[in-house]
Amino acid sequence: MLIAKVIGSAVATIKDEKLIGAKLLVVREADVYGEPVGKPSVAIDTVNAGTGDLVLIASGSSARQTLETKDRPVDAVIMAILDSLEVGHETTFRKS
């Protein structure tokens, strides 16, 4: 799992039929403080996340292990919205 920040959304009117109805969000890998550090990618949203949310994503074959993404051509899935992060007894992120 990776920590990522939702930075936008993606709309594709023409896509594989297995992706019809899937919400696509643009995410960037983030550090433990919630600051984006990686390059942008697109992930299927299974938890109703939105722009600005700090989320957990799975990628590769693990992305196809949720009920919503099983047997779909998916390489990244948002599977949790983080409420807080604690690293070494320090709270580094708390959802406002």
Residue frames as qw, qx, qy, qz and C-alpha x, y, z in Angstrom:
[[0.000, 0.889, 0.458, 0.000, 0.00, 0.00, 0.00],
 [0.404, 0.190, 0.002, 0.895, 1.08, 3.53, -0.70],
 [0.035, -0.703, -0.401, 0.587, 0.03, 6.86, 0.79],
 [0.286, 0.304, 0.472, 0.777, -1.26, 9.22, -1.88],
 [0.132, 0.468, 0.301, -0.820, -3.06, 12.54, -2.18],
 [0.412, 0.616, 0.646, 0.183, -6.03, 12.96, -4.49],
 [0.194, -0.387, 0.123, 0.893, -5.24, 15.92, -6.75],
 [0.389, 0.299, -0.260, -0.832, -8.02, 15.71, -9.32],
 [0.735, 0.232, 0.582, -0.257, -10.31, 13.56, -11.40],
 [0.032, -0.251, 0.740, 0.623, -10.21, 11.97, -14.84],
 [0.680, 0.400, 0.356, -0.501, -13.12, 11.51, -17.23],
 [0.049, -0.242, 0.827, 0.505, -13.03, 9.03, -20.11],
 [0.688, 0.252, 0.153, -0.663, -16.23, 8.68, -22.11],
 [0.856, 0.335, -0.355, -0.169, -14.75, 5.95, -24.31],
 [0.208, -0.561, 0.764, -0.241, -13.18, 3.14, -22.28],
 [0.249, 0.042, -0.967, -0.044, -13.12, -0.61, -21.77],
 [0.572, -0.438, -0.415, -0.556, -16.61, -1.82, -20.92],
 [0.691, -0.335, -0.569, 0.293, -15.34, -3.24, -17.61],
 [0.313, -0.092, -0.288, 0.900, -14.53, 0.32, -16.52],
 [0.233, -0.517, -0.385, -0.728, -17.98, 1.76, -17.20],
 [0.593, -0.709, -0.290, -0.248, -19.30, 3.31, -13.98],
 [0.748, -0.268, -0.247, 0.554, -15.87, 3.43, -12.32],
 [0.096, -0.995, -0.001, 0.023, -14.82, 6.73, -10.74],
 [0.779, 0.255, -0.092, 0.565, -11.31, 7.71, -11.83],
 [0.291, -0.952, 0.007, 0.095, -9.21, 10.00, -9.64],
 [0.564, 0.621, -0.335, 0.428, -5.76, 11.51, -10.19],
 [0.730, -0.677, 0.001, 0.092, -3.44, 10.78, -7.27],
 [0.408, 0.697, -0.490, 0.329, 0.18, 11.53, -6.36],
 [0.755, -0.206, -0.508, 0.359, 2.24, 9.51, -3.92],
 [0.221, -0.867, 0.074, -0.441, 2.60, 11.50, -0.69],
 [0.331, 0.310, -0.709, 0.540, 4.93, 11.61, 2.29],
 [0.367, -0.393, -0.792, 0.291, 3.83, 10.98, 5.89],
 [0.021, -0.357, -0.286, 0.889, 2.89, 14.67, 6.22],
 [0.455, 0.654, 0.572, -0.195, 0.46, 14.44, 3.32],
 [0.125, 0.763, -0.279, -0.569, 2.63, 16.39, 0.91],
 [0.882, 0.456, 0.105, -0.059, 2.65, 15.09, -2.68],
 [0.354, -0.668, 0.560, 0.340, 6.06, 13.78, -3.75],
 [0.536, 0.025, 0.778, 0.325, 5.52, 11.35, -6.63],
 [0.105, 0.059, -0.537, -0.835, 4.35, 11.62, -10.19],
 [0.617, 0.119, 0.212, -0.748, 0.62, 11.69, -10.93],
 [0.066, -0.017, -0.963, -0.261, -1.30, 8.53, -11.77],
 [0.600, -0.169, -0.188, -0.759, -4.93, 7.52, -12.13],
 [0.005, -0.027, 0.956, -0.290, -6.65, 5.14, -9.70],
 [0.439, -0.443, -0.645, -0.441, -10.12, 3.63, -9.47],
 [0.213, -0.312, 0.468, -0.799, -11.94, 5.00, -6.42],
 [0.479, -0.274, -0.823, -0.136, -13.80, 2.42, -4.32],
 [0.360, -0.422, -0.633, 0.540, -14.38, 4.55, -1.20],
 [0.041, 0.896, 0.392, 0.206, -15.85, 7.83, -2.51],
 [0.519, -0.397, -0.031, 0.756, -12.67, 9.87, -2.01],
 [0.287, 0.922, 0.250, 0.076, -12.37, 13.42, -3.24],
 [0.483, 0.638, -0.174, 0.575, -9.81, 16.04, -4.17],
 [0.152, -0.714, 0.393, -0.559, -7.55, 16.84, -1.22],
 [0.897, -0.374, 0.111, -0.208, -8.10, 13.51, 0.58],
 [0.003, -0.573, 0.819, -0.031, -5.11, 11.52, 1.75],
 [0.922, 0.059, -0.021, -0.382, -5.71, 7.92, 0.74],
 [0.509, -0.358, 0.768, 0.150, -4.20, 4.45, 0.64],
 [0.717, 0.494, -0.259, -0.418, -3.74, 2.92, -2.77],
 [0.732, -0.179, 0.636, 0.168, -2.76, -0.53, -3.95],
 [0.435, 0.669, -0.376, -0.471, -1.19, -1.08, -7.33],
 [0.146, 0.329, -0.910, -0.207, -0.34, -3.90, -9.68],
 [0.440, -0.190, -0.844, -0.243, -2.13, -7.21, -9.24],
 [0.150, -0.296, -0.715, 0.615, -3.16, -6.17, -5.70],
 [0.248, 0.166, -0.002, -0.954, -5.36, -3.46, -7.23],
 [0.559, -0.034, -0.585, -0.587, -7.62, -6.17, -8.64],
 [0.302, -0.090, -0.903, 0.293, -8.37, -7.72, -5.25],
 [0.278, 0.143, 0.427, -0.848, -11.31, -5.53, -4.17],
 [0.446, 0.449, 0.756, -0.167, -14.92, -6.49, -4.90],
 [0.364, 0.829, 0.135, -0.404, -15.25, -3.50, -7.21],
 [0.196, 0.760, -0.513, -0.346, -12.06, -4.10, -9.21],
 [0.614, -0.137, 0.774, 0.070, -11.98, -7.89, -9.52],
 [0.586, 0.326, 0.666, 0.327, -11.48, -8.96, -13.15],
 [0.274, 0.947, 0.149, -0.079, -11.15, -5.34, -14.32],
 [0.708, 0.391, -0.052, 0.585, -8.15, -3.87, -16.19],
 [0.307, -0.935, 0.011, -0.180, -6.99, -1.86, -13.16],
 [0.679, 0.296, -0.406, 0.536, -3.45, -1.04, -12.07],
 [0.141, 0.120, -0.493, 0.850, -4.26, 1.23, -9.09],
 [0.412, -0.613, -0.609, -0.289, -7.15, 1.37, -6.64],
 [0.143, -0.433, 0.390, -0.800, -8.03, 3.76, -3.81],
 [0.591, -0.270, -0.757, -0.068, -9.12, 1.51, -0.96],
 [0.466, -0.607, -0.500, 0.404, -9.09, 3.77, 2.12],
 [0.062, 0.830, 0.005, 0.554, -9.33, 7.43, 3.13],
 [0.552, -0.036, -0.552, 0.624, -6.90, 8.25, 5.93],
 [0.359, -0.877, -0.289, -0.139, -8.10, 10.05, 9.05],
 [0.287, -0.892, 0.350, -0.013, -4.65, 10.35, 10.61],
 [0.818, 0.323, -0.385, 0.279, -1.06, 9.12, 10.47],
 [0.538, -0.800, 0.263, -0.040, 1.27, 8.59, 13.41],
 [0.786, 0.417, -0.339, 0.304, 4.98, 8.04, 12.92],
 [0.533, 0.128, -0.520, 0.655, 7.27, 7.47, 15.92],
 [0.260, -0.559, -0.608, 0.501, 4.75, 8.80, 18.49],
 [0.025, 0.358, -0.049, -0.932, 4.19, 11.93, 16.39],
 [0.497, 0.633, 0.578, -0.133, 0.93, 12.60, 14.60],
 [0.311, -0.199, 0.437, 0.820, 2.13, 13.68, 11.16],
 [0.221, -0.169, -0.512, -0.813, -1.29, 14.02, 9.54],
 [0.166, 0.394, 0.776, -0.463, -4.82, 14.53, 10.81],
 [0.084, 0.499, 0.645, 0.572, -7.79, 15.07, 8.52],
 [0.020, 0.081, 0.285, -0.955, -9.30, 18.48, 9.19]]
